[in-house]
Amino acid sequence: MMSDADRKKAADILMNAEKERKQAVQLTKTFPDITFDDAYAISTEVANRKIANGARLIGHKVGLTSKAMQRSSQIDEPDYGHLLDNMMIADGAQIPHDAFCRPRVEIELAFILGKKLKGPGVGLPEVLRATEYVVPAIEIVDARLQDQRKIFDTISDNGAAAGIVIGGRPVGPMDVDLRWVGGIMYKNSEIEETGVAAGVLGHPALGVAWLANKLGQHGVSLQPGHLVLAGSFTRVVFANKGDTLHADFGPLGGIAVQFV
């Protein structure tokens, strides 16, 4: 367990790495006694500092939703991070590559809540009733810590959340079988990754349910209007300067960004 002073030092490291666009040494090397509670406290500290500087909390992201990723990270459940309004990026935008340390992208579904969700006891029916609509999304992830990262590094770094792009055609949560929403990630017109949303815990809404129950343990609820990235159903794709990344969700439309 880390002291409060060390947690604040860790937050300083992450914020400086993001500001300088230069990856820092893993926190697990600097603070070898770091725990899960420490990691989430550090992530929250960074988010609270940004909110104090004018950012607004707009939701959360869920990560490590596949069993394979959990095994590789030596964890038996997903993780989560905070989403702020300054992470939103317009569909079709040109993004400065040097605004990131080492950007990557992945395909997800974003759930926009119309009602409050608070655990415990949240399951698939509760999420579907609380969701106003679901929309295709690309998450830009950008690790502020060097490889090889451990799960404590990833959680402390807010799950590497760096940008959110939403677009395409919003759908009601019961209008389509969300399990079989598919996505194809293209880089410069070549297919890089494919997947279906059932890869997220069997149903992407279960990622939202897990989050509501996890946060409910700390007295936190998901609010109406919040956006929840339910978890990626493709592997990440590295983005280099000049690359155009396009995600095709079939009948739900497509999203694209270019790194310049």
C-alpha positions as CSV (number, residue, x, y, z in Angstrom):
1,M,0.0,0.0,0.0
2,M,1.3,3.5,-0.9
3,S,1.1,6.6,1.2
4,D,-1.0,9.5,0.1
5,A,2.1,11.4,-0.7
6,D,3.4,8.7,-3.0
7,R,0.0,8.5,-4.7
8,K,0.2,12.2,-5.4
9,K,3.8,11.7,-6.7
10,A,2.5,9.0,-9.0
11,A,-0.3,11.3,-10.3
12,D,2.4,14.0,-10.9
13,I,4.4,11.4,-13.0
14,L,1.4,10.6,-15.2
15,M,0.3,14.2,-15.7
16,N,3.8,15.2,-16.6
17,A,4.1,12.3,-19.1
18,E,0.9,13.4,-20.8
19,K,2.0,17.0,-20.9
20,E,5.4,16.2,-22.3
21,R,4.1,13.5,-24.6
22,K,6.9,11.2,-23.3
23,Q,6.3,7.9,-21.6
24,A,7.5,7.6,-18.0
25,V,9.0,4.6,-16.2
26,Q,6.3,2.2,-15.0
27,L,4.8,3.0,-11.6
28,T,5.3,-0.6,-10.6
29,K,9.0,-0.1,-10.8
30,T,9.0,3.2,-8.9
31,F,6.4,2.1,-6.4
32,P,6.8,-1.7,-6.1
33,D,4.2,-2.0,-3.3
34,I,1.4,-0.5,-5.4
35,T,-2.0,-2.2,-5.0
36,F,-5.3,-2.2,-6.9
37,D,-6.7,0.4,-4.4
38,D,-3.6,2.6,-5.0
39,A,-4.0,2.3,-8.7
40,Y,-7.6,3.4,-8.8
41,A,-6.8,6.2,-6.3
42,I,-4.1,7.5,-8.6
43,S,-6.4,7.4,-11.6
44,T,-9.1,9.3,-9.6
45,E,-6.5,11.8,-8.4
46,V,-5.5,12.6,-12.0
47,A,-9.1,12.9,-13.1
48,N,-10.0,15.1,-10.1
49,R,-7.1,17.4,-10.9
50,K,-8.2,17.8,-14.5
51,I,-11.8,18.4,-13.4
52,A,-10.5,21.1,-11.0
53,N,-8.8,22.7,-14.0
54,G,-12.1,22.9,-16.0
55,A,-12.7,19.4,-17.5
56,R,-16.1,17.7,-17.0
57,L,-16.7,14.1,-16.2
58,I,-18.9,12.6,-19.0
59,G,-18.7,8.9,-18.2
60,H,-16.4,5.9,-17.9
61,K,-14.7,3.3,-20.0
62,V,-14.5,-0.4,-19.3
63,G,-11.4,-2.4,-20.3
64,L,-10.0,-5.9,-20.2
65,T,-13.4,-7.4,-21.0
66,S,-12.0,-10.5,-22.7
67,K,-10.8,-13.6,-20.8
68,A,-7.6,-13.7,-22.9
69,M,-6.8,-10.1,-21.9
70,Q,-7.6,-10.8,-18.3
71,R,-5.3,-13.8,-18.2
72,S,-2.5,-11.9,-19.8
73,S,-2.9,-9.1,-17.2
74,Q,-3.2,-11.6,-14.4
75,I,-6.6,-10.2,-13.3
76,D,-10.0,-11.9,-13.0
77,E,-12.2,-9.0,-13.8
78,P,-12.3,-5.9,-16.1
79,D,-11.0,-2.5,-15.2
80,Y,-12.3,1.0,-15.7
81,G,-11.3,4.6,-16.2
82,H,-12.8,8.1,-16.3
83,L,-13.9,9.9,-19.5
84,L,-13.7,13.7,-19.6
85,D,-15.3,16.1,-22.1
86,N,-11.9,17.2,-23.4
87,M,-11.3,13.6,-24.7
88,M,-14.1,14.0,-27.3
89,I,-12.9,14.1,-30.9
90,A,-15.2,14.8,-33.9
91,D,-15.8,12.1,-36.5
92,G,-13.6,12.7,-39.5
93,A,-11.2,14.9,-37.5
94,Q,-7.5,15.4,-38.3
95,I,-5.6,14.8,-35.0
96,P,-2.0,15.9,-34.4
97,H,0.0,12.7,-33.9
98,D,2.4,14.5,-31.6
99,A,-0.5,15.3,-29.2
100,F,0.1,11.7,-27.9
101,C,2.9,9.5,-26.6
102,R,2.2,6.4,-28.7
103,P,-1.5,6.4,-29.9
104,R,-3.4,3.3,-30.8
105,V,-7.1,2.8,-31.6
106,E,-9.8,0.2,-31.0
107,I,-13.4,-0.5,-31.8
108,E,-16.2,-0.3,-29.2
109,L,-19.8,0.5,-28.6
110,A,-20.8,3.6,-26.5
111,F,-23.8,3.4,-24.3
112,I,-25.5,6.7,-23.6
113,L,-27.6,6.5,-20.5
114,G,-31.1,8.0,-20.1
115,K,-31.5,6.9,-16.5
116,K,-29.3,6.5,-13.5
117,L,-27.6,3.1,-12.8
118,K,-26.3,2.2,-9.4
119,G,-25.1,-1.1,-8.1
120,P,-25.2,-3.6,-6.6
121,G,-27.7,-5.8,-8.4
122,V,-27.4,-4.3,-11.9
123,G,-27.7,-6.8,-14.7
124,L,-28.5,-6.9,-18.4
125,P,-32.2,-5.9,-18.1
126,E,-31.4,-2.9,-15.9
127,V,-28.7,-1.7,-18.4
128,L,-31.1,-2.1,-21.4
129,R,-33.8,-0.2,-19.6
130,A,-31.5,2.6,-18.6
131,T,-29.8,3.1,-22.0
132,E,-31.2,5.8,-24.2
133,Y,-29.2,4.7,-27.3
134,V,-26.0,2.9,-28.4
135,V,-23.6,4.4,-30.9
136,P,-20.4,3.2,-32.7
137,A,-17.2,4.4,-31.2
138,I,-13.4,4.5,-31.6
139,E,-11.3,4.8,-28.5
140,I,-7.9,6.3,-28.8
141,V,-5.6,4.8,-26.2
142,D,-2.2,6.2,-25.3
143,A,-0.1,4.6,-22.6
144,R,1.7,7.3,-20.6
145,L,3.9,4.6,-19.1
146,Q,6.6,2.4,-20.8
147,D,6.3,-1.3,-21.7
148,Q,6.1,-3.8,-20.2
149,R,3.2,-2.5,-18.1
150,K,1.5,-4.4,-15.3
151,I,-2.2,-4.2,-14.5
152,F,-1.5,-1.6,-11.8
153,D,0.2,0.6,-14.4
154,T,-2.7,0.3,-16.7
155,I,-5.3,1.1,-14.0
156,S,-3.3,4.0,-12.6
157,D,-3.0,5.4,-16.2
158,N,-6.8,5.5,-16.5
159,G,-6.8,2.5,-18.8
160,A,-4.7,4.6,-21.2
161,A,-7.9,6.5,-22.2
162,A,-6.9,9.4,-24.4
163,G,-9.7,10.1,-27.0
164,I,-13.2,9.2,-27.9
165,V,-14.8,9.4,-31.4
166,I,-18.5,8.6,-31.8
167,G,-20.5,8.6,-35.0
168,G,-22.5,6.4,-37.3
169,R,-26.1,5.6,-36.6
170,P,-27.4,5.6,-33.0
171,V,-29.7,2.6,-32.2
172,G,-32.0,1.8,-29.4
173,P,-30.7,-0.9,-27.1
174,M,-33.5,-3.3,-28.1
175,D,-33.6,-2.3,-31.8
176,V,-30.8,-4.7,-32.8
177,D,-29.2,-7.7,-31.1
178,L,-26.1,-5.8,-29.8
179,R,-24.2,-9.1,-29.4
180,W,-23.8,-9.4,-33.2
181,V,-22.9,-5.8,-34.0
182,G,-19.7,-6.2,-36.0
183,G,-16.8,-3.9,-36.6
184,I,-14.0,-3.8,-39.1
185,M,-11.0,-1.6,-38.5
186,Y,-9.2,-0.3,-41.6
187,K,-5.8,1.5,-41.6
188,N,-5.2,3.3,-44.9
189,S,-7.9,1.2,-46.5
190,E,-6.5,-2.1,-45.4
191,I,-8.3,-4.3,-42.9
192,E,-6.4,-4.5,-39.6
193,E,-8.9,-6.0,-37.2
194,T,-12.4,-7.4,-37.1
195,G,-14.7,-8.5,-34.3
196,V,-18.2,-8.6,-32.9
197,A,-19.6,-7.1,-29.7
198,A,-20.3,-10.5,-28.2
199,G,-16.6,-10.5,-27.5
200,V,-17.3,-8.1,-24.6
201,L,-18.4,-10.5,-21.8
202,G,-20.9,-12.2,-24.1
203,H,-22.9,-9.0,-24.5
204,P,-21.6,-5.4,-24.4
205,A,-24.3,-4.3,-22.0
206,L,-22.7,-6.6,-19.4
207,G,-19.6,-4.4,-19.5
208,V,-21.9,-1.5,-18.4
209,A,-23.5,-3.7,-15.7
210,W,-20.1,-4.7,-14.3
211,L,-19.1,-1.0,-14.1
212,A,-22.3,0.0,-12.4
213,N,-21.8,-2.7,-9.8
214,K,-18.1,-2.0,-9.3
215,L,-18.7,1.8,-8.8
216,G,-21.7,1.0,-6.6
217,Q,-19.3,-0.5,-4.1
218,H,-17.9,3.0,-3.6
219,G,-21.3,4.8,-3.5
220,V,-20.9,6.1,-7.1
221,S,-23.6,5.8,-9.7
222,L,-23.7,6.2,-13.5
223,Q,-25.7,9.3,-14.3
224,P,-28.2,10.1,-17.1
225,G,-26.4,11.5,-20.1
226,H,-23.2,9.7,-19.2
227,L,-21.3,7.8,-21.9
228,V,-19.9,4.4,-21.2
229,L,-17.4,2.7,-23.5
230,A,-18.4,-0.9,-22.9
231,G,-15.1,-2.5,-23.9
232,S,-13.2,-3.2,-27.1
233,F,-14.0,-6.1,-29.3
234,T,-10.9,-5.9,-31.4
235,R,-7.2,-5.8,-30.6
236,V,-5.6,-2.3,-30.6
237,V,-4.1,-0.9,-33.9
238,F,-1.1,1.4,-33.7
239,A,-1.6,4.8,-35.4
240,N,1.4,6.4,-37.1
241,K,1.6,9.9,-38.5
242,G,-0.3,10.1,-41.7
243,D,-2.5,7.1,-41.0
244,T,-6.2,7.2,-41.6
245,L,-8.2,4.9,-39.3
246,H,-11.7,3.9,-40.3
247,A,-14.1,1.7,-38.4
248,D,-17.0,0.2,-40.3
249,F,-19.9,-1.0,-38.2
250,G,-22.0,-2.2,-41.2
251,P,-25.6,-1.0,-41.0
252,L,-24.6,1.2,-38.0
253,G,-22.3,3.3,-40.2
254,G,-18.7,4.2,-40.0
255,I,-16.2,6.5,-38.2
256,A,-12.8,7.8,-39.3
257,V,-9.9,9.9,-38.0
258,Q,-6.6,10.8,-39.5
259,F,-3.4,11.4,-37.5
260,V,-1.4,14.3,-39.0
